[in-house]
Amino acid sequence: MAKLKITQVRSKNGETKRQIANLKTLGIRRMHHEDTPITRGMLEKVQHLVTYEVID
């Protein structure tokens, strides 16, 4: 299964509570995340705050 490398590029200040919760759940400080539909859904909600790339 592929992994995702997620990097936060913008501040969470001024965002909704739901978006802040998504960032916390994604655990931006962890190195790699599994590429699952749940993770992709959370990334869609905060796509303006993060960048990600697929790692094989």
PDBQT receptor file of N, H, CA, C and O in Angstrom, charges set to zero:
ATOM      1  N   MET A   1       0.838  -1.178   0.000  1.00  0.00    +0.000 N 
ATOM      2  CA  MET A   1       0.000   0.000   0.000  1.00  0.00    +0.000 C 
ATOM      3  C   MET A   1       0.885   1.245   0.000  1.00  0.00    +0.000 C 
ATOM      4  O   MET A   1       1.928   1.278   0.654  1.00  0.00    +0.000 OA
ATOM      5  N   ALA A   2       0.469   2.236  -0.721  1.00  0.00    +0.000 N 
ATOM      6  H   ALA A   2      -0.378   2.209  -1.252  1.00  0.00    +0.000 HD
ATOM      7  CA  ALA A   2       1.239   3.479  -0.842  1.00  0.00    +0.000 C 
ATOM      8  C   ALA A   2       1.157   4.297   0.446  1.00  0.00    +0.000 C 
ATOM      9  O   ALA A   2       0.241   4.140   1.253  1.00  0.00    +0.000 OA
ATOM     10  N   LYS A   3       2.118   5.147   0.601  1.00  0.00    +0.000 N 
ATOM     11  H   LYS A   3       2.862   5.274  -0.055  1.00  0.00    +0.000 HD
ATOM     12  CA  LYS A   3       2.164   6.041   1.751  1.00  0.00    +0.000 C 
ATOM     13  C   LYS A   3       2.109   7.477   1.254  1.00  0.00    +0.000 C 
ATOM     14  O   LYS A   3       2.445   7.756   0.102  1.00  0.00    +0.000 OA
ATOM     15  N   LEU A   4       1.687   8.382   2.121  1.00  0.00    +0.000 N 
ATOM     16  H   LEU A   4       1.414   8.156   3.056  1.00  0.00    +0.000 HD
ATOM     17  CA  LEU A   4       1.611   9.797   1.796  1.00  0.00    +0.000 C 
ATOM     18  C   LEU A   4       2.550  10.584   2.686  1.00  0.00    +0.000 C 
ATOM     19  O   LEU A   4       2.634  10.329   3.888  1.00  0.00    +0.000 OA
ATOM     20  N   LYS A   5       3.247  11.526   2.111  1.00  0.00    +0.000 N 
ATOM     21  H   LYS A   5       3.179  11.733   1.135  1.00  0.00    +0.000 HD
ATOM     22  CA  LYS A   5       4.056  12.463   2.869  1.00  0.00    +0.000 C 
ATOM     23  C   LYS A   5       3.284  13.779   2.881  1.00  0.00    +0.000 C 
ATOM     24  O   LYS A   5       3.081  14.390   1.832  1.00  0.00    +0.000 OA
ATOM     25  N   ILE A   6       2.855  14.216   4.067  1.00  0.00    +0.000 N 
ATOM     26  H   ILE A   6       3.020  13.720   4.919  1.00  0.00    +0.000 HD
ATOM     27  CA  ILE A   6       2.009  15.403   4.196  1.00  0.00    +0.000 C 
ATOM     28  C   ILE A   6       2.811  16.513   4.863  1.00  0.00    +0.000 C 
ATOM     29  O   ILE A   6       3.483  16.288   5.869  1.00  0.00    +0.000 OA
ATOM     30  N   THR A   7       2.734  17.716   4.293  1.00  0.00    +0.000 N 
ATOM     31  H   THR A   7       2.187  17.899   3.476  1.00  0.00    +0.000 HD
ATOM     32  CA  THR A   7       3.440  18.875   4.831  1.00  0.00    +0.000 C 
ATOM     33  C   THR A   7       2.452  20.023   4.971  1.00  0.00    +0.000 C 
ATOM     34  O   THR A   7       1.742  20.358   4.023  1.00  0.00    +0.000 OA
ATOM     35  N   GLN A   8       2.408  20.629   6.161  1.00  0.00    +0.000 N 
ATOM     36  H   GLN A   8       2.985  20.357   6.931  1.00  0.00    +0.000 HD
ATOM     37  CA  GLN A   8       1.546  21.789   6.373  1.00  0.00    +0.000 C 
ATOM     38  C   GLN A   8       2.276  23.022   5.854  1.00  0.00    +0.000 C 
ATOM     39  O   GLN A   8       3.418  23.275   6.235  1.00  0.00    +0.000 OA
ATOM     40  N   VAL A   9       1.611  23.799   4.975  1.00  0.00    +0.000 N 
ATOM     41  H   VAL A   9       0.683  23.593   4.665  1.00  0.00    +0.000 HD
ATOM     42  CA  VAL A   9       2.257  24.958   4.364  1.00  0.00    +0.000 C 
ATOM     43  C   VAL A   9       1.631  26.280   4.801  1.00  0.00    +0.000 C 
ATOM     44  O   VAL A   9       2.217  27.341   4.584  1.00  0.00    +0.000 OA
ATOM     45  N   ARG A  10       0.453  26.229   5.409  1.00  0.00    +0.000 N 
ATOM     46  H   ARG A  10      -0.023  25.367   5.585  1.00  0.00    +0.000 HD
ATOM     47  CA  ARG A  10      -0.198  27.442   5.890  1.00  0.00    +0.000 C 
ATOM     48  C   ARG A  10      -0.655  27.239   7.322  1.00  0.00    +0.000 C 
ATOM     49  O   ARG A  10      -0.860  26.110   7.769  1.00  0.00    +0.000 OA
ATOM     50  N   SER A  11      -0.812  28.343   8.034  1.00  0.00    +0.000 N 
ATOM     51  H   SER A  11      -0.646  29.260   7.670  1.00  0.00    +0.000 HD
ATOM     52  CA  SER A  11      -1.216  28.307   9.428  1.00  0.00    +0.000 C 
ATOM     53  C   SER A  11      -2.674  27.900   9.577  1.00  0.00    +0.000 C 
ATOM     54  O   SER A  11      -3.494  28.152   8.694  1.00  0.00    +0.000 OA
ATOM     55  N   LYS A  12      -2.988  27.269  10.701  1.00  0.00    +0.000 N 
ATOM     56  H   LYS A  12      -2.322  27.064  11.418  1.00  0.00    +0.000 HD
ATOM     57  CA  LYS A  12      -4.368  26.881  10.981  1.00  0.00    +0.000 C 
ATOM     58  C   LYS A  12      -5.156  28.006  11.649  1.00  0.00    +0.000 C 
ATOM     59  O   LYS A  12      -6.356  27.861  11.885  1.00  0.00    +0.000 OA
ATOM     60  N   ASN A  13      -4.504  29.113  11.952  1.00  0.00    +0.000 N 
ATOM     61  H   ASN A  13      -3.530  29.231  11.760  1.00  0.00    +0.000 HD
ATOM     62  CA  ASN A  13      -5.183  30.245  12.582  1.00  0.00    +0.000 C 
ATOM     63  C   ASN A  13      -6.299  30.763  11.685  1.00  0.00    +0.000 C 
ATOM     64  O   ASN A  13      -6.099  30.973  10.489  1.00  0.00    +0.000 OA
ATOM     65  N   GLY A  14      -7.475  30.969  12.273  1.00  0.00    +0.000 N 
ATOM     66  H   GLY A  14      -7.637  30.799  13.245  1.00  0.00    +0.000 HD
ATOM     67  CA  GLY A  14      -8.601  31.494  11.526  1.00  0.00    +0.000 C 
ATOM     68  C   GLY A  14      -9.427  30.449  10.809  1.00  0.00    +0.000 C 
ATOM     69  O   GLY A  14     -10.409  30.795  10.153  1.00  0.00    +0.000 OA
ATOM     70  N   GLU A  15      -9.062  29.187  10.911  1.00  0.00    +0.000 N 
ATOM     71  H   GLU A  15      -8.263  28.906  11.444  1.00  0.00    +0.000 HD
ATOM     72  CA  GLU A  15      -9.807  28.116  10.251  1.00  0.00    +0.000 C 
ATOM     73  C   GLU A  15     -10.908  27.617  11.175  1.00  0.00    +0.000 C 
ATOM     74  O   GLU A  15     -10.917  27.924  12.367  1.00  0.00    +0.000 OA
ATOM     75  N   THR A  16     -11.838  26.844  10.618  1.00  0.00    +0.000 N 
ATOM     76  H   THR A  16     -11.831  26.594   9.650  1.00  0.00    +0.000 HD
ATOM     77  CA  THR A  16     -12.943  26.323  11.415  1.00  0.00    +0.000 C 
ATOM     78  C   THR A  16     -12.449  25.229  12.364  1.00  0.00    +0.000 C 
ATOM     79  O   THR A  16     -11.374  24.658  12.177  1.00  0.00    +0.000 OA
ATOM     80  N   LYS A  17     -13.260  24.956  13.380  1.00  0.00    +0.000 N 
ATOM     81  H   LYS A  17     -14.133  25.419  13.532  1.00  0.00    +0.000 HD
ATOM     82  CA  LYS A  17     -12.892  23.920  14.350  1.00  0.00    +0.000 C 
ATOM     83  C   LYS A  17     -12.753  22.561  13.678  1.00  0.00    +0.000 C 
ATOM     84  O   LYS A  17     -11.901  21.756  14.057  1.00  0.00    +0.000 OA
ATOM     85  N   ARG A  18     -13.589  22.310  12.683  1.00  0.00    +0.000 N 
ATOM     86  H   ARG A  18     -14.281  22.964  12.375  1.00  0.00    +0.000 HD
ATOM     87  CA  ARG A  18     -13.546  21.025  11.987  1.00  0.00    +0.000 C 
ATOM     88  C   ARG A  18     -12.238  20.860  11.213  1.00  0.00    +0.000 C 
ATOM     89  O   ARG A  18     -11.660  19.773  11.204  1.00  0.00    +0.000 OA
ATOM     90  N   GLN A  19     -11.768  21.929  10.564  1.00  0.00    +0.000 N 
ATOM     91  H   GLN A  19     -12.239  22.811  10.571  1.00  0.00    +0.000 HD
ATOM     92  CA  GLN A  19     -10.518  21.855   9.824  1.00  0.00    +0.000 C 
ATOM     93  C   GLN A  19      -9.333  21.684  10.770  1.00  0.00    +0.000 C 
ATOM     94  O   GLN A  19      -8.402  20.938  10.469  1.00  0.00    +0.000 OA
ATOM     95  N   ILE A  20      -9.364  22.366  11.904  1.00  0.00    +0.000 N 
ATOM     96  H   ILE A  20     -10.120  22.972  12.149  1.00  0.00    +0.000 HD
ATOM     97  CA  ILE A  20      -8.294  22.217  12.896  1.00  0.00    +0.000 C 
ATOM     98  C   ILE A  20      -8.281  20.794  13.434  1.00  0.00    +0.000 C 
ATOM     99  O   ILE A  20      -7.212  20.221  13.643  1.00  0.00    +0.000 OA
ATOM    100  N   ALA A  21      -9.462  20.216  13.659  1.00  0.00    +0.000 N 
ATOM    101  H   ALA A  21     -10.330  20.682  13.489  1.00  0.00    +0.000 HD
ATOM    102  CA  ALA A  21      -9.545  18.833  14.128  1.00  0.00    +0.000 C 
ATOM    103  C   ALA A  21      -8.989  17.869  13.087  1.00  0.00    +0.000 C 
ATOM    104  O   ALA A  21      -8.327  16.894  13.441  1.00  0.00    +0.000 OA
ATOM    105  N   ASN A  22      -9.248  18.127  11.813  1.00  0.00    +0.000 N 
ATOM    106  H   ASN A  22      -9.787  18.919  11.525  1.00  0.00    +0.000 HD
ATOM    107  CA  ASN A  22      -8.696  17.276  10.747  1.00  0.00    +0.000 C 
ATOM    108  C   ASN A  22      -7.177  17.332  10.747  1.00  0.00    +0.000 C 
ATOM    109  O   ASN A  22      -6.523  16.299  10.605  1.00  0.00    +0.000 OA
ATOM    110  N   LEU A  23      -6.605  18.521  10.904  1.00  0.00    +0.000 N 
ATOM    111  H   LEU A  23      -7.136  19.360  11.020  1.00  0.00    +0.000 HD
ATOM    112  CA  LEU A  23      -5.145  18.637  10.958  1.00  0.00    +0.000 C 
ATOM    113  C   LEU A  23      -4.580  17.856  12.140  1.00  0.00    +0.000 C 
ATOM    114  O   LEU A  23      -3.560  17.179  12.017  1.00  0.00    +0.000 OA
ATOM    115  N   LYS A  24      -5.249  17.956  13.280  1.00  0.00    +0.000 N 
ATOM    116  H   LYS A  24      -6.079  18.506  13.380  1.00  0.00    +0.000 HD
ATOM    117  CA  LYS A  24      -4.775  17.244  14.469  1.00  0.00    +0.000 C 
ATOM    118  C   LYS A  24      -4.870  15.733  14.265  1.00  0.00    +0.000 C 
ATOM    119  O   LYS A  24      -3.968  14.993  14.658  1.00  0.00    +0.000 OA
ATOM    120  N   THR A  25      -5.957  15.280  13.654  1.00  0.00    +0.000 N 
ATOM    121  H   THR A  25      -6.689  15.881  13.335  1.00  0.00    +0.000 HD
ATOM    122  CA  THR A  25      -6.143  13.853  13.408  1.00  0.00    +0.000 C 
ATOM    123  C   THR A  25      -5.129  13.324  12.406  1.00  0.00    +0.000 C 
ATOM    124  O   THR A  25      -4.643  12.201  12.543  1.00  0.00    +0.000 OA
ATOM    125  N   LEU A  26      -4.810  14.127  11.400  1.00  0.00    +0.000 N 
ATOM    126  H   LEU A  26      -5.204  15.039  11.288  1.00  0.00    +0.000 HD
ATOM    127  CA  LEU A  26      -3.808  13.709  10.420  1.00  0.00    +0.000 C 
ATOM    128  C   LEU A  26      -2.433  13.575  11.054  1.00  0.00    +0.000 C 
ATOM    129  O   LEU A  26      -1.590  12.833  10.551  1.00  0.00    +0.000 OA
ATOM    130  N   GLY A  27      -2.197  14.283  12.152  1.00  0.00    +0.000 N 
ATOM    131  H   GLY A  27      -2.882  14.886  12.561  1.00  0.00    +0.000 HD
ATOM    132  CA  GLY A  27      -0.914  14.168  12.832  1.00  0.00    +0.000 C 
ATOM    133  C   GLY A  27       0.222  14.591  11.932  1.00  0.00    +0.000 C 
ATOM    134  O   GLY A  27       1.081  13.777  11.593  1.00  0.00    +0.000 OA
ATOM    135  N   ILE A  28       0.240  15.836  11.546  1.00  0.00    +0.000 N 
ATOM    136  H   ILE A  28      -0.458  16.497  11.821  1.00  0.00    +0.000 HD
ATOM    137  CA  ILE A  28       1.214  16.350  10.586  1.00  0.00    +0.000 C 
ATOM    138  C   ILE A  28       2.652  16.055  11.017  1.00  0.00    +0.000 C 
ATOM    139  O   ILE A  28       3.535  15.958  10.164  1.00  0.00    +0.000 OA
ATOM    140  N   ARG A  29       2.900  15.916  12.283  1.00  0.00    +0.000 N 
ATOM    141  H   ARG A  29       2.183  15.995  12.975  1.00  0.00    +0.000 HD
ATOM    142  CA  ARG A  29       4.278  15.692  12.761  1.00  0.00    +0.000 C 
ATOM    143  C   ARG A  29       4.770  14.271  12.512  1.00  0.00    +0.000 C 
ATOM    144  O   ARG A  29       5.974  14.017  12.569  1.00  0.00    +0.000 OA
ATOM    145  N   ARG A  30       3.854  13.340  12.236  1.00  0.00    +0.000 N 
ATOM    146  H   ARG A  30       2.877  13.547  12.189  1.00  0.00    +0.000 HD
ATOM    147  CA  ARG A  30       4.283  11.978  11.904  1.00  0.00    +0.000 C 
ATOM    148  C   ARG A  30       4.876  11.971  10.505  1.00  0.00    +0.000 C 
ATOM    149  O   ARG A  30       4.527  12.813   9.677  1.00  0.00    +0.000 OA
ATOM    150  N   MET A  31       5.756  11.041  10.240  1.00  0.00    +0.000 N 
ATOM    151  H   MET A  31       6.040  10.358  10.912  1.00  0.00    +0.000 HD
ATOM    152  CA  MET A  31       6.475  11.033   8.973  1.00  0.00    +0.000 C 
ATOM    153  C   MET A  31       5.598  10.650   7.782  1.00  0.00    +0.000 C 
ATOM    154  O   MET A  31       5.485  11.424   6.831  1.00  0.00    +0.000 OA
ATOM    155  N   HIS A  32       4.979   9.478   7.817  1.00  0.00    +0.000 N 
ATOM    156  H   HIS A  32       5.071   8.849   8.590  1.00  0.00    +0.000 HD
ATOM    157  CA  HIS A  32       4.232   8.986   6.663  1.00  0.00    +0.000 C 
ATOM    158  C   HIS A  32       2.872   8.466   7.112  1.00  0.00    +0.000 C 
ATOM    159  O   HIS A  32       2.707   8.022   8.248  1.00  0.00    +0.000 OA
ATOM    160  N   HIS A  33       1.907   8.526   6.210  1.00  0.00    +0.000 N 
ATOM    161  H   HIS A  33       2.041   8.887   5.287  1.00  0.00    +0.000 HD
ATOM    162  CA  HIS A  33       0.550   8.088   6.494  1.00  0.00    +0.000 C 
ATOM    163  C   HIS A  33       0.122   7.096   5.431  1.00  0.00    +0.000 C 
ATOM    164  O   HIS A  33       0.552   7.180   4.281  1.00  0.00    +0.000 OA
ATOM    165  N   GLU A  34      -0.728   6.155   5.819  1.00  0.00    +0.000 N 
ATOM    166  H   GLU A  34      -1.078   6.087   6.753  1.00  0.00    +0.000 HD
ATOM    167  CA  GLU A  34      -1.276   5.203   4.855  1.00  0.00    +0.000 C 
ATOM    168  C   GLU A  34      -2.224   5.942   3.913  1.00  0.00    +0.000 C 
ATOM    169  O   GLU A  34      -2.932   6.862   4.325  1.00  0.00    +0.000 OA
ATOM    170  N   ASP A  35      -2.230   5.537   2.662  1.00  0.00    +0.000 N 
ATOM    171  H   ASP A  35      -1.656   4.790   2.327  1.00  0.00    +0.000 HD
ATOM    172  CA  ASP A  35      -3.104   6.142   1.659  1.00  0.00    +0.000 C 
ATOM    173  C   ASP A  35      -4.436   5.411   1.675  1.00  0.00    +0.000 C 
ATOM    174  O   ASP A  35      -4.621   4.434   0.948  1.00  0.00    +0.000 OA
ATOM    175  N   THR A  36      -5.370   5.882   2.506  1.00  0.00    +0.000 N 
ATOM    176  H   THR A  36      -5.220   6.675   3.097  1.00  0.00    +0.000 HD
ATOM    177  CA  THR A  36      -6.692   5.287   2.628  1.00  0.00    +0.000 C 
ATOM    178  C   THR A  36      -7.745   6.306   2.228  1.00  0.00    +0.000 C 
ATOM    179  O   THR A  36      -7.458   7.502   2.179  1.00  0.00    +0.000 OA
ATOM    180  N   PRO A  37      -8.960   5.853   1.941  1.00  0.00    +0.000 N 
ATOM    181  CA  PRO A  37     -10.024   6.803   1.605  1.00  0.00    +0.000 C 
ATOM    182  C   PRO A  37     -10.312   7.798   2.735  1.00  0.00    +0.000 C 
ATOM    183  O   PRO A  37     -10.669   8.946   2.472  1.00  0.00    +0.000 OA
ATOM    184  N   ILE A  38     -10.160   7.369   3.969  1.00  0.00    +0.000 N 
ATOM    185  H   ILE A  38      -9.870   6.436   4.182  1.00  0.00    +0.000 HD
ATOM    186  CA  ILE A  38     -10.392   8.261   5.112  1.00  0.00    +0.000 C 
ATOM    187  C   ILE A  38      -9.360   9.383   5.118  1.00  0.00    +0.000 C 
ATOM    188  O   ILE A  38      -9.709  10.550   5.297  1.00  0.00    +0.000 OA
ATOM    189  N   THR A  39      -8.103   9.036   4.925  1.00  0.00    +0.000 N 
ATOM    190  H   THR A  39      -7.819   8.088   4.779  1.00  0.00    +0.000 HD
ATOM    191  CA  THR A  39      -7.041  10.037   4.889  1.00  0.00    +0.000 C 
ATOM    192  C   THR A  39      -7.238  10.988   3.718  1.00  0.00    +0.000 C 
ATOM    193  O   THR A  39      -7.056  12.196   3.869  1.00  0.00    +0.000 OA
ATOM    194  N   ARG A  40      -7.604  10.468   2.563  1.00  0.00    +0.000 N 
ATOM    195  H   ARG A  40      -7.751   9.486   2.440  1.00  0.00    +0.000 HD
ATOM    196  CA  ARG A  40      -7.832  11.322   1.387  1.00  0.00    +0.000 C 
ATOM    197  C   ARG A  40      -8.984  12.297   1.633  1.00  0.00    +0.000 C 
ATOM    198  O   ARG A  40      -8.922  13.447   1.199  1.00  0.00    +0.000 OA
ATOM    199  N   GLY A  41     -10.044  11.845   2.331  1.00  0.00    +0.000 N 
ATOM    200  H   GLY A  41     -10.095  10.911   2.684  1.00  0.00    +0.000 HD
ATOM    201  CA  GLY A  41     -11.169  12.723   2.647  1.00  0.00    +0.000 C 
ATOM    202  C   GLY A  41     -10.759  13.859   3.566  1.00  0.00    +0.000 C 
ATOM    203  O   GLY A  41     -11.175  15.002   3.372  1.00  0.00    +0.000 OA
ATOM    204  N   MET A  42      -9.941  13.547   4.568  1.00  0.00    +0.000 N 
ATOM    205  H   MET A  42      -9.603  12.619   4.725  1.00  0.00    +0.000 HD
ATOM    206  CA  MET A  42      -9.461  14.598   5.472  1.00  0.00    +0.000 C 
ATOM    207  C   MET A  42      -8.565  15.577   4.732  1.00  0.00    +0.000 C 
ATOM    208  O   MET A  42      -8.615  16.779   4.993  1.00  0.00    +0.000 OA
ATOM    209  N   LEU A  43      -7.749  15.081   3.817  1.00  0.00    +0.000 N 
ATOM    210  H   LEU A  43      -7.709  14.105   3.605  1.00  0.00    +0.000 HD
ATOM    211  CA  LEU A  43      -6.877  15.956   3.038  1.00  0.00    +0.000 C 
ATOM    212  C   LEU A  43      -7.682  16.890   2.138  1.00  0.00    +0.000 C 
ATOM    213  O   LEU A  43      -7.289  18.038   1.933  1.00  0.00    +0.000 OA
ATOM    214  N   GLU A  44      -8.798  16.413   1.602  1.00  0.00    +0.000 N 
ATOM    215  H   GLU A  44      -9.117  15.480   1.769  1.00  0.00    +0.000 HD
ATOM    216  CA  GLU A  44      -9.637  17.276   0.766  1.00  0.00    +0.000 C 
ATOM    217  C   GLU A  44     -10.181  18.460   1.550  1.00  0.00    +0.000 C 
ATOM    218  O   GLU A  44     -10.309  19.559   1.012  1.00  0.00    +0.000 OA
ATOM    219  N   LYS A  45     -10.503  18.239   2.825  1.00  0.00    +0.000 N 
ATOM    220  H   LYS A  45     -10.399  17.346   3.263  1.00  0.00    +0.000 HD
ATOM    221  CA  LYS A  45     -11.071  19.299   3.654  1.00  0.00    +0.000 C 
ATOM    222  C   LYS A  45     -10.052  20.369   4.011  1.00  0.00    +0.000 C 
ATOM    223  O   LYS A  45     -10.421  21.514   4.275  1.00  0.00    +0.000 OA
ATOM    224  N   VAL A  46      -8.774  20.008   4.021  1.00  0.00    +0.000 N 
ATOM    225  H   VAL A  46      -8.474  19.079   3.806  1.00  0.00    +0.000 HD
ATOM    226  CA  VAL A  46      -7.730  20.977   4.400  1.00  0.00    +0.000 C 
ATOM    227  C   VAL A  46      -6.701  21.150   3.279  1.00  0.00    +0.000 C 
ATOM    228  O   VAL A  46      -5.542  21.467   3.546  1.00  0.00    +0.000 OA
ATOM    229  N   GLN A  47      -7.118  20.944   2.035  1.00  0.00    +0.000 N 
ATOM    230  H   GLN A  47      -8.060  20.687   1.818  1.00  0.00    +0.000 HD
ATOM    231  CA  GLN A  47      -6.183  20.996   0.912  1.00  0.00    +0.000 C 
ATOM    232  C   GLN A  47      -5.547  22.361   0.731  1.00  0.00    +0.000 C 
ATOM    233  O   GLN A  47      -4.481  22.460   0.124  1.00  0.00    +0.000 OA
ATOM    234  N   HIS A  48      -6.169  23.417   1.239  1.00  0.00    +0.000 N 
ATOM    235  H   HIS A  48      -7.035  23.336   1.733  1.00  0.00    +0.000 HD
ATOM    236  CA  HIS A  48      -5.595  24.757   1.122  1.00  0.00    +0.000 C 
ATOM    237  C   HIS A  48      -4.527  25.014   2.184  1.00  0.00    +0.000 C 
ATOM    238  O   HIS A  48      -3.839  26.033   2.131  1.00  0.00    +0.000 OA
ATOM    239  N   LEU A  49      -4.380  24.104   3.148  1.00  0.00    +0.000 N 
ATOM    240  H   LEU A  49      -4.939  23.276   3.192  1.00  0.00    +0.000 HD
ATOM    241  CA  LEU A  49      -3.406  24.267   4.228  1.00  0.00    +0.000 C 
ATOM    242  C   LEU A  49      -2.211  23.328   4.102  1.00  0.00    +0.000 C 
ATOM    243  O   LEU A  49      -1.180  23.557   4.733  1.00  0.00    +0.000 OA
ATOM    244  N   VAL A  50      -2.334  22.280   3.301  1.00  0.00    +0.000 N 
ATOM    245  H   VAL A  50      -3.173  22.094   2.788  1.00  0.00    +0.000 HD
ATOM    246  CA  VAL A  50      -1.286  21.256   3.238  1.00  0.00    +0.000 C 
ATOM    247  C   VAL A  50      -0.931  20.923   1.789  1.00  0.00    +0.000 C 
ATOM    248  O   VAL A  50      -1.677  21.216   0.855  1.00  0.00    +0.000 OA
ATOM    249  N   THR A  51       0.232  20.303   1.645  1.00  0.00    +0.000 N 
ATOM    250  H   THR A  51       0.838  20.066   2.404  1.00  0.00    +0.000 HD
ATOM    251  CA  THR A  51       0.608  19.666   0.388  1.00  0.00    +0.000 C 
ATOM    252  C   THR A  51       0.934  18.218   0.717  1.00  0.00    +0.000 C 
ATOM    253  O   THR A  51       1.341  17.903   1.835  1.00  0.00    +0.000 OA
ATOM    254  N   TYR A  52       0.754  17.340  -0.264  1.00  0.00    +0.000 N 
ATOM    255  H   TYR A  52       0.424  17.596  -1.173  1.00  0.00    +0.000 HD
ATOM    256  CA  TYR A  52       1.087  15.938  -0.027  1.00  0.00    +0.000 C 
ATOM    257  C   TYR A  52       1.600  15.313  -1.302  1.00  0.00    +0.000 C 
ATOM    258  O   TYR A  52       1.303  15.762  -2.409  1.00  0.00    +0.000 OA
ATOM    259  N   GLU A  53       2.384  14.259  -1.113  1.00  0.00    +0.000 N 
ATOM    260  H   GLU A  53       2.626  13.894  -0.214  1.00  0.00    +0.000 HD
ATOM    261  CA  GLU A  53       2.904  13.512  -2.243  1.00  0.00    +0.000 C 
ATOM    262  C   GLU A  53       2.849  12.032  -1.914  1.00  0.00    +0.000 C 
ATOM    263  O   GLU A  53       2.961  11.636  -0.753  1.00  0.00    +0.000 OA
ATOM    264  N   VAL A  54       2.675  11.220  -2.943  1.00  0.00    +0.000 N 
ATOM    265  H   VAL A  54       2.584  11.542  -3.886  1.00  0.00    +0.000 HD
ATOM    266  CA  VAL A  54       2.573   9.773  -2.780  1.00  0.00    +0.000 C 
ATOM    267  C   VAL A  54       3.983   9.190  -2.826  1.00  0.00    +0.000 C 
ATOM    268  O   VAL A  54       4.782   9.512  -3.705  1.00  0.00    +0.000 OA
ATOM    269  N   ILE A  55       4.264   8.323  -1.855  1.00  0.00    +0.000 N 
ATOM    270  H   ILE A  55       3.614   8.061  -1.141  1.00  0.00    +0.000 HD
ATOM    271  CA  ILE A  55       5.555   7.630  -1.783  1.00  0.00    +0.000 C 
ATOM    272  C   ILE A  55       5.285   6.142  -1.963  1.00  0.00    +0.000 C 
ATOM    273  O   ILE A  55       4.429   5.585  -1.276  1.00  0.00    +0.000 OA
ATOM    274  N   ASP A  56       5.989   5.500  -2.861  1.00  0.00    +0.000 N 
ATOM    275  H   ASP A  56       6.684   5.952  -3.419  1.00  0.00    +0.000 HD
ATOM    276  CA  ASP A  56       5.788   4.068  -3.080  1.00  0.00    +0.000 C 
ATOM    277  C   ASP A  56       6.565   3.243  -2.102  1.00  0.00    +0.000 C 
ATOM    278  O   ASP A  56       6.508   2.014  -2.148  1.00  0.00    +0.000 OA
TER     279      ASP A  56
